[in-house]
Amino acid sequence: MSTKNRRSFLKLTSAAAMAVAAGSLLAQDAPAKRRKIKKAIMFGTVGVKGSVMEKFAALKEAGFEGVEPNSHMDPDEVLRARDATGLEICSVCCGTHWAKPVSDPNPGTRKEGLDGLLQALRDAKRYGASSVLFVPAVVNNRVTYDEAYQRSQEEIRKAIPVAQELGVKIAIENVWNQFLLSPMEAARYVDEFNSPWIGWHFDVGNVINYGWPEQWVRILGKRIQKLHIKEFSRSRRDEEGLWKGFEVEFLKGDNNWPAVMKALDDIGYEGWGIAEQGGGGTREGLKKLSAEMDQIFKS
C-alpha cells in the first residue's frame, strides 16, 4: 500500500472509530424508554382502616395511580372516592365468581353467577373501567374438568352481548381453581369465544407454583388485558406449606422480574399492573408496595 493510500485508510478508520464512539456515548446519554405500565392495587388487599374515601386517599398518597374495586360495592361511594382522589378505576373484580361459579352443577347457582358477572360489567361501565376480572370455573369432586369447560363457556357467551353494549371486556384470570392449567389451553379457551370482548387477566404470581410467567406472557400475547402483580416462593411452599408461598415480600420471591418485563415488552403490553400482594395493612406498607412496584416495572 502506498504512503498516500495508507494515510487515506488511517483517516477513514479513525473517522469510523470516532463515529462508533460518539454513537455509544449518545446511546448512553439517551434516556431509557419508559415502560408504559401504570400502577394500581386490588382494593381487597388494602388493609388500612377507614371508609372507601379514606382508603382511596391512602392509595393516592402512597403513589398509586389506580385501584381495582370489587363489584357489588356502593357505586356512589366508589365514585365519590374516585373523583375526590383522582384515582382511576382500572378494573373491577367480580364478587360472585367463587361462591357462585358459572360451572356449578346447579342451574340456579350458574344463573346467580352469570347475574354477578353482568353486575360487575355494569359497575365497570359506571366507574370507567375497561375490563372485569372473572374466574370462569372451579373444578372439584363435584365438577369435572370437561363439565367446567363446557358450562363456563356457555354462561360466559350469554354475557358477551352485554359486554359489547357496555364496551367492557371480560378478562379471565388464572387462579388456583384446577382449571386452564397451561398457557396453550388458556389461549385456546379465550380464542374459542371468537369475540374481542373476551380476554385474559394475567396473574404473575399464581403461575409460579407450576410454571414460568414469562412463558405464559408470550403465549397469551395480545389476549392479556390486565396484570396482577404478586410474588410466590417455591422454597416457602416446600418448607411450610402450599399457601405459605404467597407470604413473601416483593422482590424476594421466585419471580424473574426482568424476564417477565422483557416478555411484556416483546408482546407490546401497555396498561395496568395491579398489586395483589400482602403488606398493604398500613399507610407505610402501601408506600413500600408502591416503591417496590416501581422497581419491578423498571427491571
Secondary structure, DSSP 8 states (H G I E B T S, - for coil): --HHHHHHHHHHHHHHHHHHHHHHHHHHHS------EEEEEEGGG----S-HHHHHHHHHHHT--EEE-BTTS-HHHHHHHHHHH--EE--EE-SSTTTS-TT-SSHHHHHHHHHHHHHHHHHHHHHT-SEEEE-----SSSS-HHHHHHHHHHHHHHHHHHHHHHT-EEEEE--SSS---SHHHHHHHHHTT--TTEEEEEEHHHHTTTS-HHHHHHHHGGGEEEEEE----HHHHHHH-GGGGG-S-TTSSS--HHHHHHHHHHHT--EEEEE--S-TTSHHHHHHHHHHHHHHHT-
